[in-house]
Amino acid sequence: MLLDRVIDILIAWNLRFAQDPGICTRIFKRRGKRLLKELEESILVIEKTISAVEKLTEEQNQKATIIDLCSGFGYTSMFLSELLPTSKVKRIVLIDKDFPHHSQAHCYSGDTSVSQHINWTHLLHH
């Protein structure tokens, strides 16, 4: 069941990011209320995406490129990256106006001095 898999992912994230309290705090902000709200809003998209990707055939070397528009923090893509088989996914692309442009040095260094940009270090460790 999808809910059981999601719970396993949350436990794994807690363990994976435990060494970096900043990332853990951002993921589980406000005791996880934000994460639960985002999951509730995206669960149908996650289910439909899983269903569509499962229909791809490995024999024909079909791989999905998933575009996550208005991805915000990236929860939907983070869940999909854990739930989808890597053999059927070429890449997951997150697009949000609040992400820093990839050519800006601070976007890779974790610099949060530019307040209008989403700090996406949690995605680099994923």
DOKOLMI-837739 format. One line per field, with one value per atom (N, C-alpha, C): residue in three letters; residue number from 1; x, y, z; atom name; chain. Coordinates in steps of 0.1 Angstrom, whole numbers, plus 5000, padded with zeros to 4 digits. Layout:
# DOKOLMI-837739
residu: c(ala, ...) .
num: c(NUM, ...) .
c1: c(X, ...) .
c2: c(Y, ...) .
c3: c(Z, ...) .
atome: c(CA, ...) .
chaine: c(A, ...) .
# end
This chain:
# DOKOLMI-837739
residu: c(met, met, met, leu, leu, leu, leu, leu, leu, asp, asp, asp, arg, arg, arg, val, val, val, ile, ile, ile, asp, asp, asp, ile, ile, ile, leu, leu, leu, ile, ile, ile, ala, ala, ala, trp, trp, trp, asn, asn, asn, leu, leu, leu, arg, arg, arg, phe, phe, phe, ala, ala, ala, gln, gln, gln, asp, asp, asp, pro, pro, pro, gly, gly, gly, ile, ile, ile, cys, cys, cys, thr, thr, thr, arg, arg, arg, ile, ile, ile, phe, phe, phe, lys, lys, lys, arg, arg, arg, arg, arg, arg, gly, gly, gly, lys, lys, lys, arg, arg, arg, leu, leu, leu, leu, leu, leu, lys, lys, lys, glu, glu, glu, leu, leu, leu, glu, glu, glu, glu, glu, glu, ser, ser, ser, ile, ile, ile, leu, leu, leu, val, val, val, ile, ile, ile, glu, glu, glu, lys, lys, lys, thr, thr, thr, ile, ile, ile, ser, ser, ser, ala, ala, ala, val, val, val, glu, glu, glu, lys, lys, lys, leu, leu, leu, thr, thr, thr, glu, glu, glu, glu, glu, glu, gln, gln, gln, asn, asn, asn, gln, gln, gln, lys, lys, lys, ala, ala, ala, thr, thr, thr, ile, ile, ile, ile, ile, ile, asp, asp, asp, leu, leu, leu, cys, cys, cys, ser, ser, ser, gly, gly, gly, phe, phe, phe, gly, gly, gly, tyr, tyr, tyr, thr, thr, thr, ser, ser, ser, met, met, met, phe, phe, phe, leu, leu, leu, ser, ser, ser, glu, glu, glu, leu, leu, leu, leu, leu, leu, pro, pro, pro, thr, thr, thr, ser, ser, ser, lys, lys, lys, val, val, val, lys, lys, lys, arg, arg, arg, ile, ile, ile, val, val, val, leu, leu, leu, ile, ile, ile, asp, asp, asp, lys, lys, lys, asp, asp, asp, phe, phe, phe, pro, pro, pro, his, his, his, his, his, his, ser, ser, ser, gln, gln, gln, ala, ala, ala, his, his, his, cys, cys, cys, tyr, tyr, tyr, ser, ser, ser, gly, gly, gly, asp, asp, asp, thr, thr, thr, ser, ser, ser, val, val, val, ser, ser, ser, gln, gln, gln, his, his, his, ile, ile, ile, asn, asn, asn, trp, trp, trp, thr, thr, thr, his, his, his, leu, leu, leu, leu, leu, leu, his, his, his, his, his, his) .
num: c(1, 1, 1, 2, 2, 2, 3, 3, 3, 4, 4, 4, 5, 5, 5, 6, 6, 6, 7, 7, 7, 8, 8, 8, 9, 9, 9, 10, 10, 10, 11, 11, 11, 12, 12, 12, 13, 13, 13, 14, 14, 14, 15, 15, 15, 16, 16, 16, 17, 17, 17, 18, 18, 18, 19, 19, 19, 20, 20, 20, 21, 21, 21, 22, 22, 22, 23, 23, 23, 24, 24, 24, 25, 25, 25, 26, 26, 26, 27, 27, 27, 28, 28, 28, 29, 29, 29, 30, 30, 30, 31, 31, 31, 32, 32, 32, 33, 33, 33, 34, 34, 34, 35, 35, 35, 36, 36, 36, 37, 37, 37, 38, 38, 38, 39, 39, 39, 40, 40, 40, 41, 41, 41, 42, 42, 42, 43, 43, 43, 44, 44, 44, 45, 45, 45, 46, 46, 46, 47, 47, 47, 48, 48, 48, 49, 49, 49, 50, 50, 50, 51, 51, 51, 52, 52, 52, 53, 53, 53, 54, 54, 54, 55, 55, 55, 56, 56, 56, 57, 57, 57, 58, 58, 58, 59, 59, 59, 60, 60, 60, 61, 61, 61, 62, 62, 62, 63, 63, 63, 64, 64, 64, 65, 65, 65, 66, 66, 66, 67, 67, 67, 68, 68, 68, 69, 69, 69, 70, 70, 70, 71, 71, 71, 72, 72, 72, 73, 73, 73, 74, 74, 74, 75, 75, 75, 76, 76, 76, 77, 77, 77, 78, 78, 78, 79, 79, 79, 80, 80, 80, 81, 81, 81, 82, 82, 82, 83, 83, 83, 84, 84, 84, 85, 85, 85, 86, 86, 86, 87, 87, 87, 88, 88, 88, 89, 89, 89, 90, 90, 90, 91, 91, 91, 92, 92, 92, 93, 93, 93, 94, 94, 94, 95, 95, 95, 96, 96, 96, 97, 97, 97, 98, 98, 98, 99, 99, 99, 100, 100, 100, 101, 101, 101, 102, 102, 102, 103, 103, 103, 104, 104, 104, 105, 105, 105, 106, 106, 106, 107, 107, 107, 108, 108, 108, 109, 109, 109, 110, 110, 110, 111, 111, 111, 112, 112, 112, 113, 113, 113, 114, 114, 114, 115, 115, 115, 116, 116, 116, 117, 117, 117, 118, 118, 118, 119, 119, 119, 120, 120, 120, 121, 121, 121, 122, 122, 122, 123, 123, 123, 124, 124, 124, 125, 125, 125, 126, 126, 126) .
c1: c(5008, 5000, 5009, 5004, 5012, 5015, 5006, 5008, 5019, 5020, 5030, 5044, 5044, 5057, 5061, 5051, 5054, 5060, 5054, 5059, 5073, 5076, 5090, 5099, 5095, 5103, 5106, 5096, 5097, 5107, 5107, 5116, 5130, 5131, 5145, 5150, 5142, 5147, 5151, 5144, 5148, 5162, 5164, 5177, 5188, 5185, 5195, 5199, 5190, 5193, 5196, 5196, 5199, 5212, 5222, 5235, 5235, 5225, 5224, 5211, 5212, 5199, 5192, 5200, 5194, 5184, 5189, 5181, 5169, 5171, 5161, 5150, 5154, 5145, 5136, 5142, 5135, 5125, 5129, 5120, 5108, 5111, 5100, 5096, 5096, 5093, 5079, 5078, 5065, 5060, 5069, 5065, 5059, 5064, 5059, 5046, 5040, 5027, 5027, 5038, 5040, 5041, 5049, 5052, 5038, 5031, 5018, 5008, 5008, 4999, 5003, 5016, 5021, 5018, 5020, 5017, 5002, 4994, 4979, 4976, 4982, 4979, 4985, 4995, 5002, 4999, 4993, 4992, 4985, 4975, 4969, 4978, 4986, 4996, 5006, 5010, 5020, 5015, 5002, 4996, 4995, 4990, 4989, 5002, 5012, 5026, 5031, 5030, 5034, 5027, 5014, 5006, 5011, 5014, 5018, 5032, 5041, 5055, 5055, 5046, 5046, 5042, 5035, 5030, 5042, 5052, 5064, 5070, 5075, 5081, 5096, 5103, 5117, 5123, 5116, 5120, 5122, 5114, 5115, 5123, 5129, 5138, 5131, 5118, 5111, 5114, 5117, 5120, 5113, 5108, 5100, 5110, 5107, 5112, 5100, 5102, 5091, 5094, 5084, 5086, 5077, 5083, 5075, 5074, 5063, 5062, 5057, 5062, 5058, 5062, 5073, 5077, 5079, 5081, 5084, 5095, 5093, 5104, 5108, 5099, 5103, 5098, 5088, 5083, 5078, 5070, 5065, 5076, 5085, 5097, 5105, 5106, 5114, 5107, 5094, 5087, 5087, 5086, 5086, 5100, 5111, 5124, 5126, 5119, 5120, 5110, 5099, 5089, 5090, 5096, 5096, 5108, 5107, 5119, 5129, 5141, 5151, 5153, 5149, 5150, 5140, 5130, 5120, 5120, 5129, 5129, 5143, 5142, 5154, 5159, 5149, 5152, 5139, 5141, 5130, 5135, 5128, 5132, 5122, 5128, 5120, 5121, 5110, 5109, 5101, 5107, 5100, 5107, 5099, 5104, 5113, 5111, 5119, 5132, 5135, 5149, 5159, 5171, 5181, 5185, 5189, 5194, 5206, 5207, 5218, 5232, 5233, 5246, 5251, 5242, 5246, 5253, 5265, 5274, 5267, 5259, 5253, 5243, 5238, 5228, 5234, 5247, 5253, 5260, 5262, 5270, 5261, 5248, 5239, 5238, 5243, 5242, 5228, 5223, 5208, 5207, 5218, 5217, 5207, 5203, 5194, 5180, 5173, 5161, 5150, 5149, 5138, 5140, 5151, 5153, 5152, 5146, 5145, 5159, 5163, 5175, 5173, 5180, 5177, 5188, 5195, 5205, 5200, 5187, 5181, 5179, 5178, 5177, 5191, 5201, 5215, 5219, 5214, 5217, 5208, 5198, 5188, 5192) .
c2: c(4988, 5000, 5012, 5023, 5035, 5042, 5042, 5049, 5042, 5029, 5021, 5025, 5026, 5030, 5044, 5053, 5067, 5068, 5060, 5060, 5055, 5045, 5039, 5050, 5058, 5068, 5079, 5083, 5093, 5089, 5076, 5071, 5071, 5067, 5067, 5081, 5091, 5105, 5110, 5106, 5110, 5105, 5092, 5086, 5092, 5094, 5099, 5113, 5121, 5135, 5139, 5129, 5131, 5139, 5136, 5142, 5157, 5162, 5175, 5181, 5187, 5192, 5203, 5211, 5221, 5215, 5204, 5198, 5191, 5184, 5177, 5187, 5198, 5208, 5213, 5216, 5221, 5211, 5198, 5188, 5185, 5185, 5182, 5194, 5206, 5219, 5218, 5225, 5225, 5211, 5203, 5189, 5181, 5184, 5177, 5181, 5192, 5196, 5201, 5208, 5212, 5200, 5191, 5179, 5171, 5170, 5163, 5170, 5183, 5191, 5189, 5190, 5188, 5174, 5164, 5151, 5149, 5155, 5154, 5160, 5171, 5178, 5171, 5163, 5157, 5141, 5135, 5121, 5115, 5122, 5118, 5119, 5129, 5131, 5120, 5117, 5106, 5093, 5090, 5077, 5076, 5087, 5087, 5086, 5092, 5091, 5077, 5071, 5057, 5048, 5050, 5041, 5043, 5056, 5058, 5052, 5054, 5049, 5033, 5027, 5013, 5007, 5015, 5010, 5010, 5017, 5018, 5004, 5001, 4987, 4989, 4981, 4981, 4975, 4965, 4959, 4969, 4979, 4989, 5001, 4999, 5009, 5023, 5022, 5034, 5040, 5052, 5059, 5072, 5075, 5088, 5099, 5111, 5123, 5130, 5132, 5138, 5153, 5161, 5176, 5180, 5185, 5189, 5204, 5209, 5224, 5230, 5242, 5248, 5239, 5233, 5222, 5227, 5240, 5245, 5238, 5233, 5226, 5213, 5207, 5195, 5182, 5183, 5170, 5160, 5164, 5155, 5148, 5155, 5149, 5140, 5144, 5136, 5123, 5123, 5110, 5102, 5108, 5101, 5094, 5101, 5096, 5083, 5082, 5070, 5059, 5063, 5053, 5047, 5054, 5049, 5041, 5031, 5023, 5031, 5031, 5039, 5034, 5021, 5016, 5022, 5029, 5034, 5050, 5056, 5070, 5076, 5084, 5090, 5102, 5110, 5121, 5127, 5134, 5142, 5157, 5166, 5180, 5188, 5195, 5204, 5218, 5225, 5239, 5247, 5258, 5267, 5281, 5291, 5304, 5308, 5302, 5305, 5297, 5289, 5283, 5292, 5293, 5301, 5295, 5304, 5299, 5290, 5280, 5270, 5276, 5287, 5293, 5301, 5304, 5311, 5302, 5306, 5298, 5294, 5303, 5300, 5288, 5285, 5275, 5261, 5259, 5247, 5246, 5258, 5259, 5258, 5259, 5259, 5273, 5283, 5297, 5301, 5305, 5309, 5324, 5332, 5346, 5353, 5346, 5352, 5347, 5355, 5350, 5346, 5352, 5349, 5335, 5329, 5316, 5304, 5293, 5281, 5275, 5272, 5264, 5250, 5245, 5231, 5221, 5223, 5214, 5200, 5200, 5187, 5178, 5185, 5177, 5172, 5179, 5175, 5163, 5161, 5149, 5138, 5139, 5129, 5118) .
c3: c(5000, 5000, 5000, 4993, 4991, 5005, 5014, 5027, 5034, 5034, 5041, 5035, 5022, 5015, 5019, 5020, 5024, 5038, 5047, 5061, 5061, 5054, 5053, 5048, 5038, 5032, 5043, 5050, 5061, 5071, 5075, 5085, 5079, 5066, 5060, 5059, 5056, 5055, 5068, 5079, 5092, 5095, 5092, 5095, 5085, 5073, 5063, 5066, 5070, 5072, 5087, 5096, 5110, 5113, 5104, 5106, 5102, 5095, 5091, 5096, 5108, 5115, 5106, 5099, 5090, 5080, 5073, 5063, 5070, 5081, 5088, 5093, 5098, 5102, 5091, 5079, 5068, 5063, 5062, 5057, 5067, 5080, 5090, 5097, 5091, 5097, 5103, 5115, 5122, 5125, 5130, 5134, 5123, 5111, 5099, 5093, 5099, 5094, 5079, 5076, 5062, 5053, 5057, 5049, 5047, 5057, 5056, 5047, 5048, 5039, 5025, 5022, 5008, 5003, 5012, 5008, 5004, 5013, 5010, 4997, 4994, 4981, 4969, 4971, 4959, 4958, 4967, 4967, 4955, 4950, 4937, 4925, 4925, 4914, 4915, 4927, 4930, 4925, 4929, 4924, 4909, 4903, 4888, 4881, 4887, 4881, 4882, 4894, 4896, 4886, 4884, 4875, 4860, 4856, 4843, 4840, 4850, 4849, 4848, 4856, 4857, 4843, 4835, 4821, 4811, 4814, 4805, 4804, 4793, 4791, 4791, 4799, 4799, 4786, 4781, 4768, 4757, 4757, 4746, 4751, 4763, 4769, 4770, 4775, 4777, 4791, 4791, 4804, 4805, 4816, 4818, 4822, 4817, 4822, 4829, 4842, 4850, 4852, 4849, 4851, 4862, 4873, 4885, 4885, 4879, 4878, 4891, 4894, 4907, 4918, 4918, 4927, 4941, 4943, 4957, 4963, 4975, 4983, 4976, 4969, 4961, 4967, 4976, 4983, 4973, 4963, 4953, 4946, 4941, 4934, 4944, 4956, 4965, 4968, 4969, 4971, 4958, 4947, 4934, 4932, 4936, 4934, 4943, 4954, 4962, 4958, 4952, 4949, 4935, 4925, 4912, 4909, 4901, 4897, 4889, 4892, 4885, 4871, 4868, 4855, 4845, 4850, 4842, 4842, 4849, 4850, 4846, 4836, 4831, 4840, 4843, 4853, 4858, 4869, 4874, 4875, 4868, 4867, 4876, 4885, 4894, 4888, 4887, 4882, 4891, 4896, 4905, 4903, 4903, 4902, 4914, 4925, 4937, 4938, 4928, 4928, 4922, 4928, 4922, 4908, 4899, 4886, 4888, 4881, 4883, 4881, 4874, 4873, 4885, 4894, 4906, 4916, 4920, 4928, 4941, 4947, 4960, 4960, 4948, 4948, 4951, 4949, 4951, 4965, 4970, 4983, 4995, 4993, 5004, 5011, 5004, 5009, 5009, 5021, 5022, 5023, 5019, 5020, 5011, 5000, 4991, 4996, 5003, 5010, 5001, 4989, 4980, 4973, 4975, 4968, 4978, 4973, 4981, 4982, 4994, 4997, 4993, 4983, 4978, 4981, 4992, 4996, 4999, 5004, 5007, 4994, 4983, 4970, 4966, 4969, 4965, 4973, 4985, 4993, 4991, 4983, 4981, 4971) .
atome: c(N, CA, C, N, CA, C, N, CA, C, N, CA, C, N, CA, C, N, CA, C, N, CA, C, N, CA, C, N, CA, C, N, CA, C, N, CA, C, N, CA, C, N, CA, C, N, CA, C, N, CA, C, N, CA, C, N, CA, C, N, CA, C, N, CA, C, N, CA, C, N, CA, C, N, CA, C, N, CA, C, N, CA, C, N, CA, C, N, CA, C, N, CA, C, N, CA, C, N, CA, C, N, CA, C, N, CA, C, N, CA, C, N, CA, C, N, CA, C, N, CA, C, N, CA, C, N, CA, C, N, CA, C, N, CA, C, N, CA, C, N, CA, C, N, CA, C, N, CA, C, N, CA, C, N, CA, C, N, CA, C, N, CA, C, N, CA, C, N, CA, C, N, CA, C, N, CA, C, N, CA, C, N, CA, C, N, CA, C, N, CA, C, N, CA, C, N, CA, C, N, CA, C, N, CA, C, N, CA, C, N, CA, C, N, CA, C, N, CA, C, N, CA, C, N, CA, C, N, CA, C, N, CA, C, N, CA, C, N, CA, C, N, CA, C, N, CA, C, N, CA, C, N, CA, C, N, CA, C, N, CA, C, N, CA, C, N, CA, C, N, CA, C, N, CA, C, N, CA, C, N, CA, C, N, CA, C, N, CA, C, N, CA, C, N, CA, C, N, CA, C, N, CA, C, N, CA, C, N, CA, C, N, CA, C, N, CA, C, N, CA, C, N, CA, C, N, CA, C, N, CA, C, N, CA, C, N, CA, C, N, CA, C, N, CA, C, N, CA, C, N, CA, C, N, CA, C, N, CA, C, N, CA, C, N, CA, C, N, CA, C, N, CA, C, N, CA, C, N, CA, C, N, CA, C, N, CA, C, N, CA, C, N, CA, C, N, CA, C, N, CA, C, N, CA, C, N, CA, C, N, CA, C, N, CA, C, N, CA, C, N, CA, C, N, CA, C, N, CA, C, N, CA, C, N, CA, C, N, CA, C) .
chaine: c(A, A, A, A, A, A, A, A, A, A, A, A, A, A, A, A, A, A, A, A, A, A, A, A, A, A, A, A, A, A, A, A, A, A, A, A, A, A, A, A, A, A, A, A, A, A, A, A, A, A, A, A, A, A, A, A, A, A, A, A, A, A, A, A, A, A, A, A, A, A, A, A, A, A, A, A, A, A, A, A, A, A, A, A, A, A, A, A, A, A, A, A, A, A, A, A, A, A, A, A, A, A, A, A, A, A, A, A, A, A, A, A, A, A, A, A, A, A, A, A, A, A, A, A, A, A, A, A, A, A, A, A, A, A, A, A, A, A, A, A, A, A, A, A, A, A, A, A, A, A, A, A, A, A, A, A, A, A, A, A, A, A, A, A, A, A, A, A, A, A, A, A, A, A, A, A, A, A, A, A, A, A, A, A, A, A, A, A, A, A, A, A, A, A, A, A, A, A, A, A, A, A, A, A, A, A, A, A, A, A, A, A, A, A, A, A, A, A, A, A, A, A, A, A, A, A, A, A, A, A, A, A, A, A, A, A, A, A, A, A, A, A, A, A, A, A, A, A, A, A, A, A, A, A, A, A, A, A, A, A, A, A, A, A, A, A, A, A, A, A, A, A, A, A, A, A, A, A, A, A, A, A, A, A, A, A, A, A, A, A, A, A, A, A, A, A, A, A, A, A, A, A, A, A, A, A, A, A, A, A, A, A, A, A, A, A, A, A, A, A, A, A, A, A, A, A, A, A, A, A, A, A, A, A, A, A, A, A, A, A, A, A, A, A, A, A, A, A, A, A, A, A, A, A, A, A, A, A, A, A, A, A, A, A, A, A, A, A, A, A, A, A, A, A, A, A, A, A) .
# end
